[in-house]
Amino acid sequence: MNSSNEKTISKFDKYVTHSYGRYPLAIKKGQGRRCTDESGKDYIDFGSGIGTNSLGYCDEKWADMVCEQVRSLQHCSNYYYTEIQAQFAEKLCEITGYKSVFFGNSGAEANECAIKTARKYSFDKYGKGRHNIITLVNSFHGRTLATLSATGQEVFHNYFFPFVEGFINVEANNTDDLKSKLDDTVCAVMLEYIQGEGGVNALDKEFVDAVYELCSEKDILVIADEVQTGVGRTGKMLAGEHFGKKADITTLAKGIAGGIPMGACLFNEKTCGVLTPSTHGSTFGGNPVACAGGLAVLERIDEDGFLSEVEKKAEFIKTRLLECSEVESVSGIGLMIGITLKSKNAAEVVKKALERGLLLLTAKQKVRLLPPLTISYDELNDGLNILQEILEE
Ligand SMILES: *Cc1c(COP(=O)(O)O)cnc(C)c1O
């Protein structure tokens, strides 16, 4: 580690709360799919800031749109209107086929909005008592108290007691378990089509079919948490398209604005009228600069051939990974990839890759890849060569 990295790291560690296990890397700048640390060392980025930098670092058109917006109007309160928020909302609804959207600033906030909306939908129609939300074992929905409570992993349910009531866990892909818990206290089922933090596991199509069928029989809402899977990550605008499904509420964040904080909660015909004035809000939600970044991302994704290119790159990566003798299997859809290793430890592989100039992520025991959607085959080859070298030594 170079001394300038060290200086930043020691100052940072002195003043910033130690709530993350950080790697010893201080990133100074980025361009395209590569970034540079304070000593001048380059890294190929296969993590894109946990899927946020969907167009890579400092994409020119994106940066132009963000800078133009920040120089003309950086913020105004949600008591007023802005053209950029209208434009972004229109484009987002057109591409996804939803009726309306609420903007927040993160994935957890988008999910909080979905949870509140589902409960109010049911309260308005059926009165009190139908407030439970079913979430899946091994899910991840965020770090606020309600979204932590919704998260179906016991490791997260510690320290912060009492948690929020009203979440019931069902085993993923277990239709019998679902049936036994879908009683008349339930207002919604919330799911990730591909559990991201839980280990990059796609749900079975039959299970997703069963969720939708059972829910529609009982007027129970389906909430799709597409915070990680949405906005082109899987080669479709929404991962639900792979399952032929459109949830009553879909949440987005991570890559939606290309690395600027933004969360979105999308509503269909059934749910678009639930939130009424003063029932929900966010000071920064729908911030003009974030909307400009979001519009740049959507315009790119909407270009002819962009998403099919994402799918092709994903196939290319999978083929190369499966040629590796250390790779047991590859999971996920599109550019959301989990790698199960035969004998090596994922966290160790990520550390070694960092030393050799490749940024990777983990998800449970897997190495996880969330490369920028714009990554080139040359960059993929460079990164995969480093990974292969590590896996085969
Ligand atoms: C990352 C993530 C969240 C939380 O998003 P934040 O922006 O960190 O609040 C929620 N759900 C899923 C599926 C995620 O991947």
The ligand as a Tripos MOL2 file, in Angstrom:
@<TRIPOS>MOLECULE
LIG
   15    15     1     0     0
SMALL
NO_CHARGES

@<TRIPOS>ATOM
      1 C1        -28.9350   -3.1520   -1.7100 C.3       1 LIG1
      2 C2        -30.2980   -3.6780   -1.5250 C.ar      1 LIG1
      3 C3        -31.2180   -3.0120   -0.7000 C.ar      1 LIG1
      4 C4        -30.8500   -1.8240    0.1610 C.3       1 LIG1
      5 O1        -30.5140   -0.7060   -0.6130 O.3       1 LIG1
      6 P1        -29.8560    0.5810    0.0960 P.3       1 LIG1
      7 O2        -29.7220    1.5670   -1.0290 O.co2     1 LIG1
      8 O3        -28.5550    0.1500    0.6670 O.co2     1 LIG1
      9 O4        -30.7910    1.0330    1.1510 O.co2     1 LIG1
     10 C5        -32.5050   -3.5180   -0.6370 C.ar      1 LIG1
     11 N1        -32.8660   -4.5930   -1.3550 N.ar      1 LIG1
     12 C6        -32.0060   -5.2380   -2.1740 C.ar      1 LIG1
     13 C7        -32.4800   -6.4080   -2.9640 C.3       1 LIG1
     14 C8        -30.6810   -4.8090   -2.2760 C.ar      1 LIG1
     15 O5        -29.8300   -5.4620   -3.0590 O.3       1 LIG1
@<TRIPOS>BOND
     1     1     2 1
     2     2     3 ar
     3     2    14 ar
     4     3     4 1
     5     3    10 ar
     6     4     5 1
     7     5     6 1
     8     6     7 2
     9     6     8 1
    10     6     9 1
    11    10    11 ar
    12    11    12 ar
    13    12    13 1
    14    12    14 ar
    15    14    15 1
@<TRIPOS>SUBSTRUCTURE
     1 LIG1         1 GROUP 0 **** ****
